[in-house]
């Protein structure tokens, strides 16, 4: 049998190749100079063969669909919160909430919008800006608007945003109210409103006669988790 005029990888003429190399083209199980059998080369070629455009698009679309489905299932759909107050109170309350929840920043930063109303603000323009913030904060579960004082410009702007079942407005915001609202906003909007009102009123105490909150559990050792969570 006449061998092709080729060289072995180590430089030897084709005539001096071992039989396993010389017969590589004739027997699928024989070893070629690259150390691979004919069947192995075919399998490797099949793996790196370019796919058709239609196949690639189908694969990409399937993976993208799974990714979007996972993102939607993992995303927290919580009630949005909009702070409307005299500048710079709204921003200060939001910054304080981020400070409190340093270990869990997503609690204070997810779907929280801030509107610092300047002294010379026009009500009509302020209402339009506030409506845009409500739309940005709404993920489908509703929005809670917290404002500072009834009768003032921020309060008047917030009052025009109220919408039954979708947007609730609460005046008299303080830090305890905001923290409580941030903790309890994965349920219904009405429940979040009740929690915010309770947090705001319970946060106003006369410390000279009222024991500080979040003390050690007197009935045993350690902290009372239920009470501590309720005070947030």
N, C-alpha and C positions, 0 to 999 in steps of 0.2 A: 504494500500500500504506500502510495506516495504522500508524504506529509507536506503541508504547506510550508513555504519558506518563511518561517517565523522564528523568533527567538524566545527561549524560556525567560521568565522574569529575572533569573540569576545570570543571564547572558549566554547560556548554552544553546547550540543549534537545535532545531526542531527534531533532527534525527536522533539526538541523544536524550530526548525527553523520556521519562518513565512511561510505561505502557498506560498507566492510569491517566496521564496527561495527554498522551497521543490519541487515545480513544475517547476523549471526553465528548467529542461531537457526536459519537455514534452511540454511546450508552448514557442514559440519563442519570445513572447512579455514579458514574465515574467523576473524578475530581478534575476540574479545569485548573489552569495556572493560577487563577485568583483564589483557589481553595473552595469554590462553590460548585455544586453539582448543577446540571442543567435544570432540574426541577426547582432548585433553590433560586437560581437566577430568574426563572419565570415568575416565581411567587414574589420576589422582590420587585420585579418590573411591574407586576400587577398592582402592587401597593403604591408605587410612585406614579402610576399612569394618571395623567390629568383627567379630572372628572368633567363631564359636560356642564355647560352653563346652567341648564335646567336642574341638574342634580345638585349643584352647589347652591342655587337659590332655594331649593326645597329644604336642604339641610339648614341653611341660615335662618329661614323663616321658622322652622320648627324650634331651633334653639332660642330664637328671639321670643317666641311665644311662651316657652317655658320660663325664660328670664322675667318677662313682664308679669306672668302669673305669680312667680315667687315674690317679686317686688310688691305686688298688690297685697298678697297674703301677709307679708312681713311688715308692711307699713301700718303704723298706728293711726287709726281714724279717730281723732279726738275732737272735742268741741273747741273751736277757735276762741281766742280771747283778744279783745281790742281795748287798749287803755286810751282814754280821752281825758285829758286834764290840762290845767294851766301849766304852761312851760315853766320849769323843766320837770314837773312832777311825774308825768307819765314815763319819761325816760329813766328818771331816778328809781321809780318803783320796779321797772323792768330790770335795771342793773342790779338792784337789791335782790330780786328773785334769782338772778343768775349767780349772785354771790352766795345765797343760801344753798342753792342746788349745785355747788361746785362739783360734787362727786357724780351728779347726774345732770349734765348741762342740757340734754335733750328735753328734760321736763320743762325747763323755763324758756327754751328757745323754739320749741315746736309750735307753729301756728299761733304765735304771739305778735300782734301788731301794736305799734305805739304811735300816738298822735299828740304832740305837744302843741297846744293851741296858743299862738302868740297873742299879745295884748291887742293888736290892731286887726285881728282876723275878721273877715266878713263872714257872716253866718252862712250865706248861700254857698260860697266857695268852700268853706270848712265842711259843710254837709256833703258836698260832692267828693271831697277828699276822704272823708270818713266812710262813705259808702264804698269807695274803692278798697279801703283797708278791710272792711267787712267781707267783701267778696274774696279778697286774698286769703283771709283767715278761715273761710268756710270750706271744709272738706266734705260736707254732706251731713254732718251731725249737728249743725247749728253753731251759733256764735253768741258769746256772752260779752257784752259791752260794759266796761267798768268806767265810771266817771267820778269826778270828785265832789262837786257841789251842785245842788239843784238850784236853778234860776240863773246861774252864771252861763257865760257863752259856751264852755265845754259841755255843761249839762244840757243846755238847749240843743246843741248839735246832737248829742247822744240820744236825746228824747225822740228826735225825728227818725232814728234808725230802728226803733222798736217794730218788730214784726212777729205776730203771734205764731208760736211753734218753730220759728227759725232764728230770730234775733231777740235776745232778752237784754234789758238795760237795768243796771243797778248803780245807784249813786252812793256816795260816801265811801269811796274806795280807800283802803289802807293796806299796809303790807300783809297783815294777817289774812285779810280777805283775799288778796291776790294769791298768797301761798295756798290757801285752802282750795281756791278755784283751780289752781294748777294741779293739785293732787287728785281732785275728783272731777275729771272731765272726760272719762271714758264711758259714761252712761248716758242717761237722757239729759236734755238741757234743763228741765225743771229741777232735777236732782242737783245739778251743778249750781244752779241759782240758790237753792236752799243751803248748800254747803258754804257758798260764798257769803251769804248773809250771816250764817252762824259763825263763820270765822271772823268776820268783821266786827260783830257785836261782842263775841267772847274775847277778842283781842284787846278790848278797851276795859281795863281793870284798874282799881286803886291799889297799887302795890304795897302801900303802907299797912293795909288791913287784909289783903288777900295773899295767901301763900303763892309763891312762884309756881308756874306750871312746869311739867316735865321733871318732877322730883322723883327720887327713888320710890319704888313700890313699897309702901309701908307694911303690906301684908306678907312680904317675903323679901328675898334678896334679888338684886338686879333691877332692871327696868321693866316697866309694864308696856309691852309692845303695842297693845291695842290702844292704850291711852296716848302713848307717844305719837302714833300714827294719826290719831284723831286731832292732835294739836297742830299738825302741819298745815 
